[in-house]
Amino acid sequence: MSAVTPTSVRAYRDGDEPALVALFESAFGRQISVDHWRWKFKHPGCSMPNVWLAVVANERPVFQCGGIPIPFRLGSRRVTMMHVCDVMTAPDFRRRGLHTQVSRHAYEFWRERGVAFVSGMPNENWGKTAGALGWRPLFRLQWLMRPLRPEAFIFRRLGMRFAPRASLLGPIWSALWGARARRDQSVSTEVVTIAGREFDAIWDRCRDDFRFSIIRDAPWVQWRFLSPPTQPYRVVLARQRGEPVGYSALRFSTRVDRTTALLAEIVAPESSRGVRATLLAEVLETAAASRAESIVTLAVPGTTRFRFLRSAGFLTGPAFHVEFVPLASDLPETEMHDPLHWQLSGADFDVI
């Protein structure tokens, strides 16, 4: 660790991307592309400096605090929230207080520009920094997993690398839990590659179901699911009697001989059970046809989404806290701690 090299704090500048991609690899041990970094942090909605750095004398970034500004429905108001992610420090500059220094500067900058709050998922590596920066737990978010090929899990537990390609376990499991994922014959589905006005109409149908939500309109769907240069999503639009009523977003992750389907979200009005069931049925069919071993997703325990998925055969996994830093002075914090007021899924973050 360098004990004498000075650092200074500044906002991201065009041309920093290659160094930040290299910093990501050194901090997390995996690679991302420059295009992916720019998609995440420099989309058209980023109208204020949202990535803050600590740099050394040669302008090499050694710390990044990244934020994604997202339009948010806060009761009857439209505000901006900042989702903090990819907070990273060069290995030889750790334990020098850069996280606290740069993040405190970033939060104050965002506060002055009207950002209502910062959201994220601080982990154990943050240590006491989360408390020093004012992070507060909101509620838990839990992993859920729906087996599609149970035999694959059994064979792996037995130390056998390959499961048989044909097995009755998967169909039996699906039959046991199929009632909650049955297509409504009045609902049709279609794959889309551009988020048109239909998604604004879906948001108009859904927005009054919850007090707190990312504004899930056409620009959100286009950026979050249909524009990533890597990890493409399959977005399916649902119509009922010709009217757009919901959508799903799904992608696949393949490692060696295992494919997992990741369900980012299913969005439909709370009253439209048939739409949700149809979208889930379509997701299950698509994942099974792709030979995925399982579908994983995230939901908040106790919510309608959580209960719906559990009733459709999803098993519970690890959980962690969603946290926030209030920036505006008039946030309804008591209500914000109640997950039943939120429309929230794994798509709100960058983990699925």
C-alpha positions in Angstrom: 0.0 0.0 0.0 1.3 3.5 -0.9 1.5 5.6 2.2 2.5 8.9 0.6 1.0 9.2 -2.9 -1.5 12.1 -2.7 -5.0 11.9 -4.3 -7.5 14.5 -5.3 -11.3 14.2 -5.9 -12.9 15.1 -9.2 -15.8 14.1 -11.4 -15.5 11.6 -14.3 -14.2 13.0 -17.6 -14.5 11.7 -21.1 -11.5 9.4 -21.7 -11.4 8.0 -18.1 -13.3 4.8 -19.2 -10.3 2.6 -20.1 -8.7 3.3 -16.7 -12.0 2.7 -14.9 -12.6 -0.6 -16.6 -9.0 -1.6 -15.5 -9.9 -0.4 -12.0 -13.0 -2.6 -12.0 -11.0 -5.7 -12.9 -8.4 -5.0 -10.3 -11.0 -4.4 -7.6 -13.5 -7.2 -8.4 -11.4 -9.7 -10.4 -13.7 -9.8 -13.4 -13.9 -7.8 -16.6 -16.4 -5.4 -18.1 -16.2 -3.5 -21.4 -15.9 0.3 -22.0 -19.3 0.1 -23.8 -20.8 -1.6 -20.7 -19.4 1.1 -18.4 -20.8 3.9 -20.6 -24.2 2.2 -20.9 -24.5 2.0 -17.1 -23.2 5.4 -16.1 -23.6 7.7 -19.1 -27.1 7.0 -20.5 -29.2 9.9 -21.8 -30.8 10.6 -18.4 -27.4 11.4 -16.7 -27.7 15.2 -16.7 -25.4 15.8 -13.7 -21.9 14.5 -12.7 -22.8 11.1 -11.4 -19.4 9.4 -11.2 -16.8 10.7 -8.7 -13.2 9.6 -8.5 -10.1 9.8 -6.4 -7.1 10.2 -8.8 -3.3 10.4 -8.2 -1.0 12.9 -9.7 -0.9 11.3 -13.1 -4.7 11.4 -13.2 -5.0 7.6 -12.7 -8.3 6.8 -11.0 -7.7 4.8 -7.8 -11.3 5.0 -6.4 -14.7 5.3 -8.0 -18.1 6.1 -6.5 -20.6 5.5 -9.3 -24.3 6.6 -9.2 -27.1 6.0 -11.7 -29.7 8.8 -11.6 -33.2 7.3 -12.0 -36.6 9.1 -12.2 -38.6 7.9 -9.2 -42.2 8.2 -8.0 -42.2 9.4 -4.4 -45.9 9.5 -3.5 -47.4 12.0 -5.8 -44.1 13.6 -6.8 -41.6 12.8 -9.5 -38.0 13.0 -8.1 -34.5 11.8 -8.9 -32.9 9.0 -6.9 -29.3 7.9 -7.2 -28.5 4.2 -7.2 -24.9 3.8 -6.0 -23.0 0.9 -7.5 -19.5 -0.2 -8.5 -17.9 1.5 -5.6 -14.3 0.3 -5.9 -10.8 1.0 -4.7 -7.5 0.1 -6.3 -5.9 -2.7 -4.1 -2.9 -0.6 -3.2 -5.0 2.4 -2.1 -7.4 0.6 0.3 -7.8 1.6 3.9 -6.9 5.2 3.3 -10.4 6.6 3.7 -11.0 7.3 0.0 -14.5 5.7 0.2 -15.6 8.1 2.9 -13.9 11.1 1.4 -15.2 10.7 -2.2 -18.6 9.4 -1.4 -19.3 12.2 1.1 -18.4 14.7 -1.5 -20.6 13.0 -4.1 -23.6 12.8 -1.8 -23.4 16.5 -0.9 -23.0 17.4 -4.6 -26.1 15.4 -5.4 -28.1 16.8 -2.5 -27.4 20.4 -3.8 -28.8 19.4 -7.2 -32.0 18.1 -5.8 -31.5 14.3 -5.6 -34.0 13.0 -3.1 -32.0 10.0 -1.8 -29.3 7.5 -2.5 -30.1 3.8 -2.7 -27.8 0.7 -2.8 -26.7 -2.5 -1.1 -23.6 -1.8 1.1 -21.8 -5.1 1.8 -19.5 -6.3 4.5 -16.5 -4.9 2.8 -17.7 -1.4 3.5 -17.1 -1.9 7.3 -17.9 1.2 9.3 -18.0 3.4 6.2 -21.7 2.7 5.6 -22.6 4.1 9.0 -20.2 7.1 8.6 -21.9 8.0 5.3 -25.4 7.8 6.8 -26.7 4.6 5.2 -29.8 3.2 6.8 -31.5 -0.2 6.2 -34.9 -0.1 4.5 -35.9 -3.8 4.2 -34.7 -7.2 3.1 -34.5 -8.4 -0.5 -34.4 -12.2 -1.0 -33.2 -14.5 -3.7 -35.7 -17.0 -5.0 -35.0 -20.0 -7.2 -37.3 -22.1 -9.3 -35.8 -25.5 -10.2 -36.4 -26.5 -13.8 -34.2 -29.5 -13.9 -34.1 -30.8 -10.3 -32.1 -33.8 -11.4 -29.1 -31.5 -12.2 -29.0 -30.3 -8.6 -29.2 -33.9 -7.3 -26.4 -35.2 -9.6 -24.2 -32.2 -8.8 -24.7 -32.9 -5.0 -23.6 -36.4 -5.6 -20.5 -35.2 -7.3 -21.6 -36.2 -10.8 -20.9 -33.6 -13.4 -23.6 -34.4 -16.0 -27.3 -35.1 -15.3 -29.3 -37.2 -17.8 -30.9 -35.1 -20.5 -34.2 -36.8 -20.0 -35.8 -37.0 -16.6 -39.3 -37.0 -15.1 -38.3 -34.8 -12.1 -38.6 -31.5 -13.9 -42.1 -32.2 -15.4 -43.3 -33.5 -12.1 -42.1 -30.4 -10.3 -43.7 -28.1 -12.9 -47.0 -30.1 -12.6 -47.0 -29.7 -8.8 -46.7 -25.9 -9.0 -48.3 -25.2 -12.4 -51.6 -23.7 -11.2 -50.0 -20.4 -10.4 -48.3 -20.1 -13.8 -51.2 -21.0 -16.1 -51.8 -18.9 -19.2 -54.9 -16.7 -19.3 -56.4 -17.3 -22.8 -57.4 -13.6 -23.0 -53.7 -12.6 -22.7 -51.3 -12.7 -25.6 -47.5 -12.3 -25.5 -44.9 -11.1 -28.0 -41.2 -10.5 -27.9 -40.2 -6.8 -28.4 -36.9 -5.2 -29.3 -37.9 -1.6 -28.9 -39.8 -0.1 -26.0 -42.7 1.9 -27.7 -45.6 3.8 -26.2 -47.1 0.5 -25.0 -44.7 0.7 -22.0 -45.9 4.2 -21.1 -49.4 2.8 -21.1 -48.4 -0.1 -18.8 -46.7 2.4 -16.4 -49.9 4.5 -16.4 -51.9 1.3 -15.4 -49.4 0.4 -12.6 -48.1 3.6 -11.1 -50.9 4.1 -8.6 -50.6 0.6 -7.2 -47.6 1.7 -5.1 -46.4 4.9 -3.4 -42.7 4.3 -4.2 -41.3 3.1 -7.5 -38.8 3.6 -10.2 -40.8 5.2 -13.1 -41.1 2.1 -15.3 -42.0 3.8 -18.5 -40.7 3.3 -22.1 -37.3 5.1 -21.5 -36.7 2.9 -18.5 -37.4 -0.3 -20.3 -35.4 0.7 -23.3 -32.3 1.6 -21.3 -32.5 -1.1 -18.6 -33.3 -4.1 -20.8 -33.1 -3.3 -24.5 -29.9 -1.2 -24.7 -27.2 -3.1 -22.8 -24.2 -3.9 -25.0 -23.7 -7.1 -23.0 -26.1 -9.4 -21.1 -29.1 -8.9 -23.4 -32.6 -9.3 -22.1 -35.6 -11.0 -23.6 -38.5 -8.5 -23.1 -42.0 -9.9 -23.6 -45.0 -7.6 -23.9 -48.4 -8.9 -22.7 -51.7 -7.6 -24.2 -55.2 -8.3 -23.1 -57.9 -7.8 -25.6 -55.4 -5.8 -27.6 -54.4 -3.4 -24.8 -50.8 -3.5 -23.4 -51.1 -4.7 -19.8 -47.6 -6.0 -18.6 -44.2 -7.2 -19.5 -41.4 -9.5 -18.4 -37.6 -9.2 -18.7 -35.4 -12.3 -18.7 -31.8 -13.1 -19.5 -29.6 -16.1 -19.4 -26.2 -16.8 -17.8 -24.1 -19.8 -18.9 -21.1 -21.1 -17.1 -19.3 -24.1 -18.4 -22.1 -26.7 -18.6 -24.8 -24.8 -16.6 -27.4 -22.3 -17.8 -29.4 -20.2 -15.4 -32.3 -18.0 -16.3 -32.4 -14.6 -14.5 -35.8 -13.1 -14.1 -35.3 -9.3 -13.7 -39.0 -8.5 -13.3 -42.6 -9.1 -14.2 -44.6 -5.9 -14.3 -48.4 -5.9 -14.4 -51.2 -4.1 -12.4 -51.7 -5.6 -9.0 -55.3 -6.6 -9.9 -54.2 -8.5 -13.1 -53.4 -11.9 -11.7 -54.0 -13.5 -15.1 -51.5 -11.3 -16.7 -48.8 -12.1 -14.2 -49.6 -15.8 -14.5 -49.4 -15.7 -18.3 -46.0 -13.8 -18.2 -44.6 -16.3 -15.7 -45.8 -19.2 -17.8 -44.1 -17.7 -20.8 -40.9 -17.2 -18.8 -40.9 -20.8 -17.6 -41.5 -22.2 -21.1 -38.7 -20.1 -22.5 -36.3 -21.1 -19.8 -37.1 -24.7 -20.1 -36.7 -24.6 -23.9 -33.2 -23.1 -23.4 -32.3 -26.0 -21.1 -31.8 -23.8 -18.1 -31.4 -25.6 -14.8 -33.3 -23.0 -12.8 -34.7 -19.5 -12.8 -33.5 -17.1 -10.1 -35.0 -13.7 -9.2 -35.3 -11.3 -6.3 -38.3 -10.2 -4.2 -39.1 -8.5 -0.9 -40.5 -11.0 1.7 -44.2 -10.4 2.5 -45.0 -8.6 -0.7 -47.5 -9.7 -3.4 -44.7 -10.5 -5.8 -42.9 -12.6 -3.2 -46.1 -14.6 -2.3 -46.9 -15.1 -6.0 -43.5 -16.5 -6.8 -43.4 -18.7 -3.8 -46.8 -20.1 -4.7 -45.4 -20.9 -8.2 -42.6 -23.2 -6.8 -39.8 -20.7 -6.1 -37.6 -21.6 -3.2 -36.1 -19.1 -0.8 -32.4 -18.3 -0.8 -30.1 -15.8 0.9 -31.3 -12.3 1.7 -29.7 -8.9 2.2 -30.7 -5.4 3.0 -31.7 -2.6 0.7 -30.4 0.6 2.2 -30.6 4.3 1.5 -29.1 7.7 2.4 -31.8 10.4 2.7 -30.7 13.6 1.0 -33.9 15.6 0.8 -35.3 16.9 4.2 -38.9 16.0 3.5 -38.8 12.3 2.7 -41.7 10.2 4.2 -39.2 7.9 5.9 -41.7 6.0 8.1 -43.7 5.0 5.0 -40.5 4.2 3.0 -39.5 1.5 5.6 -42.7 -0.4 4.7 -42.0 -2.7 1.7 -45.7 -3.0 0.9 -45.5 0.6 -0.3 -42.8 -0.3 -2.9 -42.8 -1.7 -6.4 -39.4 -3.1 -6.3 -37.5 -6.0 -8.1 -34.0 -7.1 -8.9 -34.2 -4.8 -11.9 -33.9 -1.8 -9.6 -30.3 -2.8 -9.0 -27.5 -4.1 -11.1 -27.3 -7.6 -9.7 -29.7 -9.4 -12.1 
